[in-house]
Amino acid sequence: MDKTYKGMDEIVKSKDEILSKVESVSAVTQENSAASEEVAASSEELSASSEEVAAIAQNLHSMAIGLANVVDKFKV
Protein backbone atom coordinates (compact mmCIF):
# COMPACT_ATOMS: atom_id res chain seq x y z
CA MET A 1 0.00 0.00 0.00
CA ASP A 2 2.81 2.35 0.84
CA LYS A 3 4.20 2.03 -2.69
CA THR A 4 0.77 2.84 -4.09
CA TYR A 5 0.54 6.03 -2.03
CA LYS A 6 4.04 7.06 -3.06
CA GLY A 7 3.19 6.37 -6.69
CA MET A 8 0.01 8.42 -6.45
CA ASP A 9 1.91 11.21 -4.73
CA GLU A 10 4.45 11.25 -7.56
CA ILE A 11 1.66 11.31 -10.14
CA VAL A 12 0.04 14.28 -8.39
CA LYS A 13 3.38 16.12 -8.21
CA SER A 14 4.04 15.43 -11.89
CA LYS A 15 0.55 16.63 -12.77
CA ASP A 16 1.12 19.85 -10.82
CA GLU A 17 4.46 20.44 -12.54
CA ILE A 18 2.95 19.83 -15.97
CA LEU A 19 0.04 22.14 -15.19
CA SER A 20 2.44 24.84 -14.02
CA LYS A 21 4.49 24.53 -17.21
CA VAL A 22 1.39 24.63 -19.40
CA GLU A 23 0.26 27.79 -17.59
CA SER A 24 3.71 29.32 -18.16
CA VAL A 25 3.57 28.50 -21.87
CA SER A 26 0.08 29.97 -22.03
CA ALA A 27 1.26 33.19 -20.38
CA VAL A 28 4.20 33.51 -22.76
CA THR A 29 1.90 32.87 -25.71
CA GLN A 30 -0.44 35.64 -24.55
CA GLU A 31 2.50 38.03 -24.13
CA ASN A 32 3.74 37.18 -27.62
CA SER A 33 0.28 37.74 -29.02
CA ALA A 34 0.06 41.16 -27.38
CA ALA A 35 3.53 42.07 -28.67
CA SER A 36 2.55 40.96 -32.18
CA GLU A 37 -0.53 43.16 -32.05
CA GLU A 38 1.62 46.12 -30.99
CA VAL A 39 4.04 45.47 -33.85
CA ALA A 40 1.14 45.28 -36.31
CA ALA A 41 -0.29 48.56 -35.02
CA SER A 42 3.12 50.23 -35.25
CA SER A 43 3.53 48.95 -38.81
CA GLU A 44 0.17 50.40 -39.77
CA GLU A 45 1.13 53.76 -38.25
CA LEU A 46 4.46 53.71 -40.07
CA SER A 47 2.73 52.89 -43.34
CA ALA A 48 0.27 55.76 -42.87
CA SER A 49 3.13 58.14 -42.03
CA SER A 50 5.05 57.02 -45.10
CA GLU A 51 2.03 57.67 -47.30
CA GLU A 52 1.65 61.12 -45.75
CA VAL A 53 5.33 61.93 -46.36
CA ALA A 54 4.99 60.75 -49.97
CA ALA A 55 1.96 63.00 -50.48
CA ILE A 56 3.79 65.98 -48.98
CA ALA A 57 6.82 65.28 -51.18
CA GLN A 58 4.59 65.17 -54.25
CA ASN A 59 2.99 68.46 -53.22
CA LEU A 60 6.43 70.06 -52.75
CA HIS A 61 7.49 68.78 -56.16
CA SER A 62 4.42 70.36 -57.76
CA MET A 63 5.08 73.63 -55.94
CA ALA A 64 8.72 73.62 -57.10
CA ILE A 65 7.64 73.14 -60.71
CA GLY A 66 5.12 75.96 -60.35
CA LEU A 67 7.75 78.23 -58.81
CA ALA A 68 10.21 77.40 -61.60
CA ASN A 69 7.56 78.32 -64.19
CA VAL A 70 6.90 81.65 -62.46
CA VAL A 71 10.62 82.43 -62.22
CA ASP A 72 11.06 81.61 -65.93
CA LYS A 73 8.55 84.36 -66.80
CA PHE A 74 10.80 86.96 -65.17
CA LYS A 75 14.04 85.84 -66.81
CA VAL A 76 15.42 88.19 -69.40
N, C-alpha and C positions, 0 to 999 in steps of 0.2 A: 504493500500500500504506500509505503514511504516513497518508493520510486515513482509511483503514479502521481503523487502530489508534487514531487520535484519536477517531473515531466510537464505537468500542467502549469506549474509556476513558470517554467522556462518558456512554454508556449505563450503564456500571458505576457511575459516580458518581451518576447520577440514581437508579439502583436503590437504592443505599445511602442516599441522602437520603430516598427514599420509604419505605424500610424503617424508617429512624429515626423518621420522622413517624408511621408506623403504630404503632410501638412506643410513642411518646409518647401517642397517642390511646388506645391500649389501657391504658396506665398511668392516665391521667386517668379513663377509664371505670371501672376497678377502684376507684379512690379514691372516685368518685361513688357507686358501688354500696355500698361500705363505709359511707359517710356516710349514705346512704339507709337502710341497715339500722339504724344508730345512731338515726336520727330515728324510725324505726318502733318501735324498742324503747323510746325515751323517751316516745313517744305512748302506748304500752301502759301504761307505768308511771304516766303522768299520768292516764290513764283509770281505772286501778285505784285510785289515790289519791283521785280525785274521787268514785268510788263509795264508798270508805271514809268520806270526809268526809260524804257524803250520808247514809250509815247512822248515823253518829255524831250528825248534826244531827237526824235522825228520833228517835233514842233520847233526845236532850236534850229534844226537843219533848214526847215522851211523859212524861218525868220532870217537866217543868214543869206539864203538865196534872195529873199525879198529885199534885204538891205543892200546886197551886192547890185541888184537891179536899180535901186534908187541911186546909189553912188555912181553907177555908170552913166546916169542921166546928167550928172553934174561934171563929168570929165570933159576936158577940152580937147 
